Amino acid sequence: MAPQDLGTKLTALVVDDNRISRKIHQKLLNSVGIMKNQGVGNGKEAVDIHCYGQSFDLILMDMDMPIMNGIEATKILRSMGICSMIVGVSSRSMESEIQEFMEAGLDDYQVKPLTNAKLKSILDKIKPNFTFK
């Protein structure tokens, strides 16, 4: 498989209650070749989608959401045995808040807004040979 084909093989879930942020992150994923991506509006929806059998290589998880926040959702996903790379993407910058989110089971944390450079650093951890489109 050629390196540029790796992006088309990756799947991603964007979990964010802000519709605009969710769409921006999905477009960013599309722009680097991750065409199989989906968005949901809260942590409960992220848990539910996994309960119905879907799985993803990458989950971009917001911290502050109604119904179920990112910390709760991450803990539940990990307790379900979900091994996807879960990256917290939030505007929170206090070390104690980030630490609490990381301890929930995150693999990485990025401060919003997500950029190509931040996404590349995430993808390098999943697929070191990933080539941006």
DAURSUL-V7567 format. One record per helix or strand of 2 or more residues. SS is the DSSP state (h for helix, s for strand). FROM is the first residue (numbers start at 1). TO is the last residue. If there is no record, write none. Layout:
BEGIN
SS:FROM:TO / SS:FROM:TO
END
This chain:
BEGIN
h:3:9 / s:11:15 / h:19:31 / s:36:40 / h:43:51 / s:58:61 / h:70:79 / s:85:90 / h:95:103 / s:108:111 / h:116:126
END
